[in-house]
Amino acid sequence: MTTAELDQQGKADVWNNVLRSALALPGARIDRASYLRREFKKRVTPELVELAIASGPTRAGISPGEIEKVASSSIAWHRTGVTSASVAAGLPGGWWMVGTIPTDLTQFFWHVVVVTQKLAYLHGWPDLYSDGEEIDDETLHIFTIFIGVMFGAAGAGTLLSRLSENVAKELASRLPRMPLTKWGLYNLAKQIAKWIGVKLTKQTFARIASKAVPVLGGLASGAITWVSFSQMSSRLVSHLSGLHPHIQR
C-alpha cells in the first residue's frame, strides 16, 4: 500500500474499532420479534402484531402514522439517553476523566446501532444480526451502510437502496451472511467506512475542544449531541421510508 492508502485504511480502522466496541456492549443487539411485539401490542390487534413480525409492519397493514409514532418514540428515548451521557462526559472530575473521548464515542454509537436496528425493523428489514453471532467484518459493513446514510455519506443512500432490493429478493427472515461480497457491494461499504473514519476523527477533536471549559463544555457537548442524533435519525427514517415497497417481505 502507498502512504495515502495506509492513511485511508487507518481511518477505516478507527471507525471499525468504534463500531465493534459499540456492538459489543450489553443490549446492543435488538431482538426484532420482541421489539415489534412490545411496541405494537398496545396499538393493534394481536393478530396484526404477529403478521407484522412475519412480514413487516407495512405489509401487515399497520398504518404509516402508527409506524411513525413508534419510530419517533424510539428516537426520542435514545436521543435523551445519549445527550445525558454526553453532558456527563463533558463535566470535570469523577469517572469520566479517564478515557472520556473513547467512552463518549462508544456510548454515542451504542445508541446509534440500537436505534438503527429499531428503525430498520419498523420499516420491514429482517434481523441485522442474531444473538450470539460473531461481530464479523460483514456485520460491521452492514451497520456501516446504515450509519453512512445517517451521516449523509456520499453514495451511502444508493448503497442501502441496492442492499434493500437484494434482501427483498432473498425473502429472508435475517440478512444472509456474506451478502455484500455476493452482490458486489463489499468495496463500496469499505469506502463508506473510510469516509466515516475521516469524519469521526475530525469530530473527536471538536469534542475535545468543547470540553476544554468545564460545565460549559458539557452543555456544549450535549447540545451538539442532541442536534447530531436528531439529524442522523431523521435522515435514516426518511431514506428507509422511501425504500418501500422493495424491502417489505
C-alpha positions in Angstrom: 0.0 0.0 0.0 1.0 3.6 -0.6 1.2 6.0 2.3 -2.1 7.6 1.2 -3.7 4.1 1.1 -2.4 3.2 4.5 -3.8 6.5 5.9 -7.2 5.8 4.4 -7.2 2.3 5.8 -6.2 3.7 9.2 -9.3 5.9 9.1 -11.5 2.9 8.3 -9.9 1.0 11.2 -10.7 3.9 13.5 -14.4 3.6 12.6 -14.5 -0.2 12.7 -12.9 -0.2 16.2 -15.5 2.2 17.5 -18.4 0.3 15.8 -17.1 -3.1 17.1 -16.9 -1.6 20.7 -20.4 -0.3 20.5 -21.8 -3.6 19.2 -20.0 -5.5 21.9 -21.8 -3.6 24.7 -24.7 -5.2 26.6 -28.0 -4.5 25.0 -26.6 -3.6 21.6 -28.4 -6.4 19.8 -32.2 -5.8 19.4 -34.4 -8.9 19.0 -36.6 -8.0 16.1 -39.7 -10.0 17.1 -39.6 -8.9 20.7 -39.2 -5.3 19.8 -42.1 -5.2 17.3 -44.3 -7.2 19.7 -43.6 -4.8 22.6 -44.1 -1.7 20.5 -47.3 -2.7 18.7 -49.2 -4.8 21.2 -51.0 -1.8 22.7 -51.6 -0.2 19.3 -53.0 -3.0 17.1 -54.7 -6.4 17.4 -52.6 -9.5 18.5 -53.1 -11.0 15.0 -51.8 -7.9 13.4 -48.7 -7.9 15.7 -47.8 -11.4 14.7 -48.3 -10.6 11.0 -46.0 -7.6 11.4 -43.3 -9.8 12.8 -43.8 -12.3 10.0 -44.0 -9.9 7.0 -43.1 -6.4 8.2 -45.4 -3.7 9.7 -46.3 -2.1 6.4 -47.2 -5.3 4.6 -49.2 -6.3 7.7 -51.4 -3.3 7.2 -50.2 -1.1 10.1 -50.6 2.5 9.1 -47.7 4.7 8.3 -48.9 7.0 11.1 -48.6 4.3 13.7 -45.2 3.3 12.5 -44.1 6.9 12.6 -45.3 7.3 16.2 -43.2 4.3 17.3 -40.2 5.5 15.4 -40.4 9.0 16.9 -40.8 7.5 20.4 -37.7 5.3 19.9 -35.7 8.2 18.6 -36.7 10.4 21.4 -35.8 7.8 24.1 -32.3 7.3 22.6 -31.7 11.0 22.0 -32.4 11.8 25.6 -30.1 9.0 26.8 -27.2 9.8 24.5 -27.5 13.5 25.3 -27.5 13.0 29.0 -24.4 10.8 28.8 -22.7 13.3 26.6 -23.3 16.1 29.1 -21.9 13.9 31.9 -18.8 13.0 29.8 -18.1 16.7 29.4 -18.2 17.6 33.1 -15.0 17.7 35.2 -14.0 15.2 37.9 -15.2 11.6 38.5 -15.1 8.5 36.4 -15.4 10.4 33.1 -12.0 11.9 33.4 -10.4 8.6 32.5 -10.8 7.8 28.8 -13.5 10.4 28.3 -13.4 10.6 24.5 -13.5 6.8 23.8 -16.3 6.4 26.3 -18.3 9.2 24.8 -17.9 7.9 21.3 -18.7 4.4 22.3 -21.9 5.3 24.2 -23.0 7.6 21.3 -22.6 4.8 18.8 -24.3 2.3 21.1 -27.4 4.4 20.9 -26.9 4.8 17.1 -26.6 1.0 16.5 -29.6 0.3 18.7 -31.9 2.9 17.1 -30.7 1.8 13.7 -32.0 -1.7 14.3 -35.3 -0.4 15.7 -35.9 1.9 12.7 -34.9 -0.9 10.3 -37.3 -3.4 11.8 -40.1 -0.8 11.8 -39.5 -0.5 8.1 -39.6 -4.2 7.2 -36.0 -5.2 7.4 -35.0 -8.7 8.7 -32.7 -9.3 11.6 -29.4 -7.4 11.0 -27.6 -9.9 13.2 -28.5 -12.7 15.5 -28.0 -13.2 19.2 -24.6 -14.9 19.8 -23.5 -14.2 16.3 -19.9 -13.2 15.9 -19.4 -9.5 15.1 -17.5 -10.1 11.9 -16.5 -7.8 9.0 -19.8 -8.5 7.2 -21.8 -7.3 10.2 -19.6 -4.2 10.6 -20.1 -3.3 6.9 -23.9 -3.8 7.1 -24.1 -1.4 10.0 -21.7 1.0 8.3 -24.0 1.3 5.3 -27.0 2.3 7.6 -24.9 4.6 9.6 -23.4 6.1 6.5 -26.9 7.2 5.5 -27.3 8.7 8.9 -24.1 10.7 8.4 -25.0 11.7 4.9 -22.0 9.9 3.4 -21.8 10.2 -0.4 -23.2 7.1 -2.0 -24.5 5.5 1.2 -28.1 6.1 0.3 -27.7 4.4 -3.1 -25.8 1.5 -1.5 -28.6 1.0 1.1 -31.2 1.0 -1.7 -29.3 -1.6 -3.6 -28.9 -3.7 -0.4 -32.7 -3.5 0.2 -33.5 -4.7 -3.3 -31.3 -7.7 -2.9 -32.5 -8.5 0.5 -36.1 -8.3 -0.7 -35.3 -10.9 -3.4 -33.9 -13.3 -0.8 -37.2 -13.3 1.2 -35.1 -14.0 4.3 -36.0 -13.6 7.9 -32.5 -12.4 8.6 -29.8 -10.9 6.5 -27.9 -13.7 4.8 -24.2 -13.9 5.6 -21.7 -12.7 3.0 -24.3 -10.7 1.0 -22.1 -7.7 0.3 -19.4 -9.8 -1.4 -22.1 -11.8 -3.3 -23.8 -8.6 -4.5 -20.7 -6.7 -5.3 -21.2 -4.2 -2.5 -18.3 -5.0 -0.3 -15.7 -2.5 -1.6 -18.4 0.2 -1.6 -19.1 -0.4 2.0 -15.4 -0.2 2.8 -15.3 3.2 1.2 -18.1 4.4 3.4 -16.2 3.1 6.5 -13.2 5.2 5.4 -15.4 8.3 4.9 -16.9 7.9 8.4 -13.5 7.3 9.9 -12.3 10.7 8.5 -15.4 12.5 9.8 -15.1 10.7 13.2 -11.5 11.8 13.8 -12.5 15.4 12.9 -15.4 15.3 15.3 -13.3 13.8 18.1 -11.1 16.9 18.0 -14.2 19.1 18.1 -15.4 17.2 21.2 -12.1 17.6 22.9 -12.2 21.4 22.3 -15.8 21.6 23.5 -14.8 20.0 26.8 -11.9 22.4 27.4 -14.2 24.6 29.5 -15.7 22.8 32.5 -19.5 22.7 32.7 -20.0 24.9 29.6 -18.1 22.2 27.7 -20.5 19.6 29.0 -23.5 21.6 28.0 -22.0 22.3 24.5 -21.3 18.6 24.1 -24.9 17.8 25.0 -26.3 20.3 22.6 -24.1 19.1 19.7 -25.1 15.5 20.5 -28.8 16.4 20.6 -28.8 18.1 17.2 -26.5 15.5 15.6 -28.5 12.5 16.8 -31.8 14.1 15.7 -30.4 14.9 12.2 -28.9 11.4 11.8 -32.1 9.6 12.9 -34.2 11.8 10.6 -32.0 11.0 7.6 -32.3 7.3 8.2 -36.1 7.4 8.7 -36.5 9.4 5.5 -34.5 7.0 3.5 -36.0 3.8 4.9 -39.5 5.2 4.3 -38.6 5.8 0.7 -37.4 2.2 0.2 -41.0 0.8 0.2 -42.1 -1.5 -1.3 -38.8 -3.1 -2.1 -37.8 -4.2 1.4 -41.3 -5.3 2.6 -41.3 -9.1 2.5 
